[in-house]
Amino acid sequence: MNKKGGNIIDKKDIYIQLEPKIQAKPSQIIKLRDIAAVYCNDSSLKEKIRDIEVYETSSSTKNDVLSVLHIIKKIQENENDLAIKIFGKPEILIDIRGEKHTNILFQYLKIFIVCITLFLGAGLAIINFHQDVNMEDSLRTVYEIVTGEENKRPLILQIPYSLGIGIGMVTFFNHVVKKKWKKEPSPLDVEMYMYDKNIDEYVIDNTKQNKKFNSS
């Protein structure tokens, strides 16, 4: 036993930090090194533990869930005199993906269609909003208050306002240029993170339920 910084660490203690999600190929042998970070004072034992085969992915399903209890069982089958301490979530989501042959032209076509759809949708939303609040009359009223003259087309206000909408959206989302001027994530980054997190949680729960249904 070694004493360091006031804490006693047994040489047989294994500390494992699990990844919440990994990607794998169909029928792939997954070792502990693929799904977790391992710490141990004994470097040879550490490498031996990391090379333990804990799972083989399916060739037919797209997602699978690996339980912590299954990982502990596989480790103890190889080394039964260890004190295993695991950190992380109780399940690991395995995203099983085969090799895809992507068509570059088709990818660009999809991007173009999505961009056109978003552009038209956003444009209609802005137009309908301005129509509901009668923005045209509001700008006329502002122009008349400031200048004292009536103008049916106050372009001096309409043009900067239109440009400001675009500039304001770019500044707000902060997702156009690679080098961001703000350190914090943009609202789009946060929404995408929450979306991915909710999808992963749903897939884990759904996969577990399917396993229980198939085993019953």
N, C-alpha and C positions, 0 to 999 in steps of 0.2 A: 504494500500500500504506500502511496506517495501523498505527502502533505504539501499543498501549494495554496498560498493566499488564505490559509486558515480553513480550507475545505479539504476533506479527505475523499480522494477518488480511488475507488478500487480498480485494479488493473483489468478485472473482468467486467467492469461496467461498460455497457454499450449505449451510446446516445445516438438516437436516430431522429432526424428532422425530415418528415415526409413532404413530398410535393403534393399540392391539392389536385393537380391535373397534369397528365402527360399524353404525348402522342406516340402511337406505336403502329406497326404494320400488322396485317393479318398473319396469324400463326407465328408470332414472334415470341421468343423466349425472353422474358423480362427478368433482369437481375436486380438485386437490391440497389446497386449503384445507379440504375436507371430511374428510380423513383424516390430516392432519398439521399440525404447527406449523412455520413456516418462518422462518429468520433469515438476514438478509443486510444488509451495510452500505448497499447501494444500495436505497433504499425503492422506487423505480420498478421495478427488476428483481425485487425481492421480490414485489410485487403481480402482476407478470407471471407469475412462477413459480407463485404460488398459484392463478392462474386457469387453469392448464393442465388440460385434460380428460384424465384418466388411465384412465377406465374407464366402461363402461355396463353396468348391472346387467341380469340376465336377467329375462324376464317369466314364466318357468315354474318356476325353482328357488327354494328358500327360503333357501339359503345359498350363499355363494361365497367364494373365497379369492383375494386380490390379492397378488401377489408383489412384493417389493422390486425385483427385476430388471426387472419390467414397468414399475414407476414410474420407475426410472432411464432406461429406454429412451424413455418418453414425454417426459421432461424434456429428454433430449439431442436428440430430434427437433425441439424448439423452440429450445433453446439448447445448442449443442454445445461451447461454450468455458467450461463451468463445472466447478469442482471440487466434486462432490457428496459430502457427508458425511451419512450417514443413521444415526440412532440408533433403537433399538427392535427389535421382533421381525422376523424375515425375512418373515412373512406377516401380512396383515390379514384378519380374519374379517369378512365383510359379511353382516349379518343382513337379509335382504330381506323386508319386510313390507308388505302392501297395507293399504288403509284398512279397518278393521273396524267394523262396526255392532254394538255390544254391546247386549244386552238387560239392562237394570239388574235387572229381576226375576229373570232367569236367573242373573246374577252373585251376587245375594244368596242364591238357592237353593243354588248351589254352595258358597258360604261356610258356609251353615247345615249342609249335609250333611257337609262336611269337619270342622267343629267338633264335630258329634255323633259322627262316626267317631273322631276323636282323643280326645274325652272318654271314650267307652266303651272304646277301646283302652287308654288310660292307666289307667282305673279297673280294668280286668281285670288289667293287668300288676301294679298295686299290690296288688290282692287276692291274686293268685297268689303274689306274693313274700312277703306277710305270712303266707299259709297255709304256705308252704314252711318259713319260719323259725319258725313258731309264735309270732308276735308277741303274740297274746292271752295265752298262758301267760307270756310274758316280762314283760308289763306287770303281770300278777297277782303274779309273783314279786318284781318291783321294789317294788310296793305293800306286799307283806307284809314285805319286808326293812326298808323305811323306817318303816312304822307298827307293825309287829308284829301286824297283824290280817289275817285272810284275807277277801278280797272278790272275788267272782266277776265283778263289773263295776266295775272301778276307773275310773269316769268322770273323776275328777280327773286321771288320767294320759292316758286315751284321747282326751279332747276336745282338750287342748293339743297332743297328738301329731298328731292329725288336722289341726288348724289349722296346725301347724308344717310339715307336708308341703307344703301349698299355698304358705305364705309363703316357705318355703325354695326352692321351684321358681321363684317370681317373682323372688326375690333373685338366684338363681343365673343365670337366663337374662337378667334385666335388660332385658326386651323388652316390657313392658306399657305403661309411660308413655313419652311422647315425650322428656321431659326426664330423662335418665339421671343417676344419681348417681355413676356410675363412668365414667371417660374411656375405658378400654379396651373393645374390642368384646366382646359377649357370646359364649358358646359357640355360640349359634344363628347369630350373624353370621358367625363363623369357618367353621362348617359350610356355610352357604349360599355363602360366598365360594369355598370349596374345591370345592363342587359345581358352581358356575358355571364355575370355572376348568377343571375336568376335562371338563365338557360342551363348552366352547369348543375345548379341545385335541382332543377326539374328533371334533368336527365338522370342524375343519381337516384332520386326517389322513384322515378319511373322504371329504371333498370332493376332496382331492388324489388319493386312490386312484381315485375314480370318474372324474376327469378323465383319468388315465393309462389307465384301462381303456377309456374311450370313444375316446381318440385312437389307441389301438393297433389 
